[in-house]
């Protein structure tokens, strides 16, 4: 796992994506920035947790709030920041090093006009 400073620096550079990676579940694709975070913070489990809920909302705001001292976290999903939680998962142990993390999962797609694939796309806020 990289340091918090390295992770934060790499996330700040994520402003778009060249590649969409299909999650093994087929629930969505994710961006280069999400993939970099998975590698830097050793948190493949986090993307898997989001995929496991298989929600259909057009726009999903996923938030991970980590209690760094107790090494626990809560993962939630809302349709927007001012809406009630639709998903709440308590995580009894994590070594995720960042106190608060947000992801957007929204309808989108990738490809050319002739070969467009519509799907849900998981991204960092800076990639939105």
PyMOL commands that set and color helices and strands:
alter all, ss='L'
color gray80, all
select helices_A, chain A and resi 4-12+32-40+44-53+125-127
alter helices_A, ss='H'
color red, helices_A
select strands_A, chain A and resi 21-22+29-30+59-67+72-78+87-91+100-111+116-124
alter strands_A, ss='S'
color yellow, strands_A
deselect
rebuild
show_as cartoon
